[in-house]
Amino acid sequence: MREIIILSGKGGTGKTSLTGAFAQLAANKIICDLDVDAPDLHLLLHPVRRRQEEFFSGHEAVIDPELCTRCGTCASLCRYEAVKQIGEDFAIDRWRCEGCKVCVGFCPAAAVRFTERHCGAWYVSDTRFGPLVHAQLFPGAENSGKMVMVLKREARKIAEARGADLVLCDGAPGIGCPVISSLSGAHLAVAVTESTPSGRHDLERVADLCRHFQITFAVIINKYDLNPAETSRLEAYCREQSYPVIALLPHDPVMTWAMIQGLVITELPETELSRQVRQAWSMIEALAGLPLKKASNY
């Protein structure tokens, strides 16, 4: 079983649109959306949830009003101003609480509980392209890296049970904690970039990250024809670093049109762009060492 992650050093490069197309082209796979802070692969795949699990990580303070003596010790000690007085009662503002546990340790009435923080939920769903493992953290919730590891573990478990050849992952943008967690155990990382200075800068950052973890790295330059000079700089950088450029994809409004329809580009009548996407997937299969099989509808 192989694991491929589609990355981008920044948002808005077309990473998820291409991941959706690759999910349609790939055979015998499990799909996994690892962008747990702002997932959007479900907008293209229209999943039907068949399993939901709540996600808890970290802790937060909660005042038990039955035990609280209203002494105000917790409010005076909290440096984050997370303890609010409402009339004569005290309560914890969960959005301000940092889980430092000072109020728990110093409450003379032992009225502050330190409960697990409910951060979101993760799902196993059916889609027209196969099983999808995905999640959604609550706004402002932390531990996205831990959530990513939960999703990867579940996707691998399902893949092993079904005898799948591939776990295809849509990674988070950037190079932060969720991306680092996404790269754990991956066999190939494919970065989708665009021909702009910021695209080149962020490509270099994500390439350095993959080099650090010794993960095979390849590049897709999307909308290459919008800035030929910057595209040339990107290609020169990839040559210097021996990163294969597996596709130069032209700008085509049909990609946006497909997205609006809730479809992927390879489901539409063939265009030059969709032909290039199919060729890119064939190269990805070869780089990842996947068996050559014809994709079938789920």
C-alpha positions in Angstrom: 0.0 0.0 0.0 1.3 3.4 -1.0 0.4 6.8 0.5 0.4 10.0 -1.7 -0.2 13.5 -0.3 -1.1 16.5 -2.4 0.4 19.6 -0.9 0.6 23.3 -1.5 2.8 25.8 0.3 -0.1 28.3 0.2 -3.8 28.2 -0.2 -5.6 28.8 -3.5 -3.3 26.9 -5.9 -5.8 24.4 -7.0 -4.6 21.6 -4.8 -8.1 20.3 -3.8 -9.5 20.5 -7.3 -6.6 18.4 -8.5 -6.9 15.9 -5.6 -10.6 15.4 -6.5 -9.6 14.7 -10.1 -6.9 12.3 -9.0 -9.5 10.6 -6.7 -11.6 10.0 -9.8 -8.7 8.6 -11.8 -7.1 6.4 -9.1 -8.0 2.8 -8.7 -8.5 0.8 -5.5 -7.9 3.7 -3.1 -9.0 5.3 0.1 -9.4 9.1 0.0 -8.4 11.2 3.0 -8.9 15.0 3.5 -6.2 16.1 6.0 -7.1 19.8 5.9 -9.0 19.6 9.2 -9.1 23.3 9.9 -10.8 24.3 6.6 -11.7 21.2 4.7 -13.3 21.5 1.3 -12.8 18.3 -0.6 -16.3 17.3 0.5 -17.7 20.1 -1.7 -16.5 18.1 -4.8 -17.2 14.6 -3.5 -20.5 15.1 -1.7 -19.9 12.4 0.9 -22.6 10.5 2.7 -21.6 10.0 6.3 -21.8 6.5 7.6 -19.7 7.0 10.8 -19.0 9.9 13.1 -16.6 10.1 16.0 -16.2 13.1 18.3 -12.6 14.4 18.7 -11.3 15.4 22.1 -7.9 16.8 22.7 -6.4 18.9 25.5 -8.3 20.1 28.5 -10.3 23.1 29.7 -11.4 24.4 33.1 -15.0 24.3 34.1 -16.4 25.7 37.3 -18.9 23.6 39.2 -21.5 26.1 40.5 -22.7 23.7 43.2 -19.2 23.6 44.7 -18.1 27.2 44.0 -18.1 29.5 47.1 -17.8 32.7 44.9 -14.5 33.7 46.5 -13.0 35.0 43.3 -9.6 33.3 43.7 -9.7 31.9 40.2 -10.5 35.3 38.6 -7.7 37.0 40.5 -5.1 34.4 39.5 -6.1 33.9 35.8 -3.6 35.8 33.7 -5.6 35.1 30.5 -8.8 36.8 31.9 -10.7 33.6 31.2 -12.7 33.7 34.4 -15.8 35.9 34.1 -18.0 37.1 36.9 -21.7 37.0 36.0 -23.6 38.5 38.9 -22.4 36.7 42.0 -21.3 33.6 40.0 -18.1 32.8 38.1 -17.7 31.0 34.9 -14.8 30.1 32.5 -14.7 31.6 29.0 -13.7 28.6 26.9 -12.3 30.8 24.1 -9.9 32.4 26.5 -8.9 29.4 28.6 -5.4 28.2 27.8 -5.6 25.1 30.1 -2.8 26.3 32.4 -4.7 24.7 35.4 -3.9 27.5 37.8 -7.6 27.9 38.8 -7.8 24.1 39.3 -4.8 24.0 41.6 -5.6 27.0 43.7 -9.4 26.8 44.1 -9.9 26.4 47.9 -13.2 24.7 47.3 -11.9 22.3 44.6 -14.8 23.6 42.5 -12.9 23.7 39.1 -12.9 20.6 37.0 -10.3 20.0 34.3 -12.3 18.3 31.5 -11.3 17.1 28.1 -11.8 19.7 25.4 -14.3 18.8 22.6 -12.5 20.0 19.5 -14.5 18.7 16.6 -15.5 15.5 14.9 -14.2 13.1 12.2 -16.1 11.0 9.7 -15.9 8.0 7.4 -18.1 8.6 4.4 -19.1 7.1 1.1 -18.5 9.1 -2.1 -18.9 8.3 -5.8 -15.1 7.8 -6.0 -14.7 5.6 -2.9 -14.5 5.9 0.9 -13.5 9.3 2.3 -12.0 9.9 5.8 -12.4 13.5 6.8 -12.9 15.8 9.7 -13.8 19.3 10.9 -12.3 21.1 13.9 -14.4 23.7 15.7 -13.4 27.3 15.0 -10.3 28.2 17.0 -9.8 24.6 18.2 -6.2 23.4 18.5 -4.4 20.0 18.0 -5.0 19.8 14.2 -1.8 17.7 14.0 -3.3 15.2 16.3 -6.5 15.1 14.4 -4.5 14.5 11.2 -2.8 11.5 12.8 -6.3 10.1 13.7 -7.5 10.4 10.1 -4.3 8.8 8.7 -4.5 5.9 11.1 -8.2 5.3 10.2 -7.6 5.6 6.5 -4.7 3.1 6.7 -6.9 0.7 8.7 -9.7 0.9 6.1 -7.2 0.5 3.3 -5.7 -2.7 4.9 -9.1 -4.1 5.5 -10.2 -3.6 1.9 -6.9 -4.5 0.3 -6.5 -1.0 -1.2 -3.3 -0.1 -3.0 -3.4 3.6 -2.2 -4.3 6.2 0.4 -4.7 9.5 -1.4 -4.5 12.5 0.9 -5.4 16.1 0.4 -3.1 17.9 2.7 -3.4 21.3 4.4 -1.7 24.4 2.9 1.5 25.7 4.4 4.2 24.0 6.4 2.7 23.9 9.9 1.8 21.2 12.3 -1.0 19.6 10.3 1.3 19.4 7.2 4.1 17.8 9.2 1.7 15.2 10.6 0.4 14.6 7.1 3.9 13.7 5.8 4.3 11.0 8.4 4.6 7.7 6.5 3.9 9.2 3.1 5.7 7.7 0.1 5.3 10.7 -2.3 4.4 14.4 -1.8 3.2 16.3 -4.8 3.2 20.1 -4.4 0.8 22.2 -6.5 2.1 25.7 -7.0 1.3 28.7 -9.2 3.5 31.0 -11.2 3.8 33.9 -8.8 6.6 35.0 -6.4 4.6 33.9 -3.4 3.9 30.6 -5.0 7.6 30.1 -5.6 8.5 31.2 -2.1 6.0 28.8 -0.5 7.0 25.9 -2.8 10.6 26.3 -1.6 9.4 26.1 2.0 7.3 22.9 1.6 10.1 21.3 -0.5 12.6 21.9 2.3 10.1 20.3 4.7 9.8 17.2 2.5 13.6 17.0 2.0 14.0 17.1 5.8 11.7 14.1 6.2 13.3 12.4 3.1 10.1 12.1 1.2 10.1 11.9 -2.6 8.9 15.2 -3.9 7.3 16.3 -7.2 5.8 19.5 -8.5 2.7 20.6 -10.5 2.7 24.2 -11.8 -0.9 25.3 -12.1 -1.9 28.2 -14.4 1.6 28.3 -15.7 0.7 30.5 -18.7 -0.4 33.5 -16.6 3.2 34.4 -15.8 5.7 32.7 -18.1 8.7 34.5 -16.5 7.8 33.2 -13.1 7.1 29.7 -14.5 10.7 29.7 -15.9 12.0 30.5 -12.5 10.0 27.7 -10.9 11.3 25.2 -13.5 14.9 26.4 -13.0 14.5 25.9 -9.2 13.1 22.4 -9.7 15.9 21.5 -12.1 18.5 22.7 -9.6 16.9 20.6 -6.8 16.2 17.6 -9.1 12.4 17.8 -8.4 10.4 16.4 -11.3 7.9 18.8 -12.8 5.1 16.4 -13.7 2.7 18.9 -15.3 2.4 22.5 -16.5 -1.3 23.1 -16.3 -2.8 26.0 -18.3 -5.4 28.4 -16.9 -8.8 27.3 -18.0 -12.2 28.6 -16.6 -13.6 25.1 -17.0 -11.9 24.2 -13.7 -14.0 26.8 -11.9 -17.1 25.8 -13.8 -16.6 22.1 -12.7 -16.1 23.3 -9.1 -19.3 25.3 -9.2 -21.2 22.2 -10.5 -19.7 20.1 -7.7 -17.7 18.0 -10.2 -14.0 17.4 -10.9 -12.4 18.3 -14.2 -12.0 14.7 -15.4 -15.7 14.1 -15.2 -16.4 16.7 -17.9 -15.9 16.3 -21.7 -12.2 16.1 -22.4 -10.2 19.3 -22.8 -6.5 20.1 -23.0 -6.5 20.7 -19.3 -8.2 17.4 -18.4 -5.8 15.5 -20.7 -2.9 17.1 -18.9 -4.4 16.2 -15.5 -4.7 12.6 -16.7 -1.1 12.5 -17.8 0.0 14.0 -14.5 -1.8 11.2 -12.6 -0.1 8.6 -14.8 3.3 10.1 -13.8 2.3 10.2 -10.1 1.4 6.5 -10.3 4.8 5.8 -11.8 6.7 7.8 -9.2 4.8 6.2 -6.3 5.3 2.7 -7.6 1.6 2.0 -7.9 0.3 -1.0 -9.9 -1.1 0.2 -13.2 -4.9 -0.5 -13.1 -7.9 1.1 -14.7 -9.9 3.2 -12.4 -13.5 2.1 -11.8 -16.5 3.9 -10.4 -17.2 3.2 -6.8 
